[in-house]
Amino acid sequence: MNYPAGLVVSKGPLPNDFSTIADQLVSKRFNGYVIQSIRSHYIEEGALFFRDGEFVACIAECLSVGKTFKGNEAIEFFLNQTRGKGFFQTVELTRSQVDLVTAFDEKILLVDKINLKDLPKLIPTVFSGKFEPEKKGENLLESYGLGELRNS
């Protein structure tokens, strides 16, 4: 993911207490994004954008399996990533920079707004691998490294 470089105002390891982080950013009327990278079976990345302290856009992706989710569809993946092993950064931007990012890709905009009070209920208690390669029936054995069993 390539987004404007801004001022890194916080960073740290994952998992984190994202509810507390989000609460602080909302109360500060923050403009910018939280970006996180995790490593499970694959490297995943997610970014949640704030504009004047409101959640406005989200994207989650795993390039190694060719999957990208945007907007409301990405929130579940992003919140799951907060429980993974990796790191996050909170990057401050100007309000205009946030508007520019969302103007270039309107699909990342959140149509259904997220209430800060509901956020803790949306965050899973443990990380689960959500990005998985699509398995084809004829290659299932090979995908598990058991291709030689196919002709037995």
Secondary structure in CASP SS format (residue, H / E / C, confidence):
PFRMAT SS
TARGET T0000
AUTHOR 0000-0000-0000
METHOD secondary structure of the structure
MODEL  1
M C 1.00
N C 1.00
Y C 1.00
P C 1.00
A C 1.00
G C 1.00
L E 1.00
V E 1.00
V E 1.00
S E 1.00
K E 1.00
G E 1.00
P E 1.00
L E 1.00
P C 1.00
N C 1.00
D C 1.00
F H 1.00
S H 1.00
T H 1.00
I H 1.00
A H 1.00
D H 1.00
Q H 1.00
L H 1.00
V H 1.00
S H 1.00
K C 1.00
R C 1.00
F C 1.00
N C 1.00
G E 1.00
Y E 1.00
V E 1.00
I E 1.00
Q E 1.00
S E 1.00
I E 1.00
R E 1.00
S C 1.00
H C 1.00
Y C 1.00
I E 1.00
E E 1.00
E E 1.00
G E 1.00
A E 1.00
L E 1.00
F E 1.00
F E 1.00
R E 1.00
D C 1.00
G C 1.00
E E 1.00
F E 1.00
V E 1.00
A E 1.00
C E 1.00
I E 1.00
A E 1.00
E E 1.00
C E 1.00
L H 1.00
S H 1.00
V H 1.00
G C 1.00
K E 1.00
T E 1.00
F E 1.00
K E 1.00
G C 1.00
N H 1.00
E H 1.00
A H 1.00
I H 1.00
E H 1.00
F H 1.00
F H 1.00
L H 1.00
N H 1.00
Q H 1.00
T C 1.00
R C 1.00
G C 1.00
K C 1.00
G E 1.00
F E 1.00
F E 1.00
Q E 1.00
T E 1.00
V E 1.00
E E 1.00
L C 1.00
T C 1.00
R H 1.00
S H 1.00
Q H 1.00
V H 1.00
D H 1.00
L H 1.00
V H 1.00
T H 1.00
A H 1.00
F H 1.00
D C 1.00
E H 1.00
K H 1.00
I H 1.00
L E 1.00
L C 1.00
V C 1.00
D C 1.00
K C 1.00
I C 1.00
N C 1.00
L H 1.00
K H 1.00
D H 1.00
L H 1.00
P H 1.00
K H 1.00
L H 1.00
I C 1.00
P C 1.00
T C 1.00
V C 1.00
F C 1.00
S C 1.00
G C 1.00
K C 1.00
F C 1.00
E C 1.00
P C 1.00
E C 1.00
K C 1.00
K C 1.00
G H 1.00
E H 1.00
N H 1.00
L H 1.00
L H 1.00
E H 1.00
S H 1.00
Y C 1.00
G C 1.00
L C 1.00
G H 1.00
E H 1.00
L H 1.00
R C 1.00
N C 1.00
S C 1.00
END
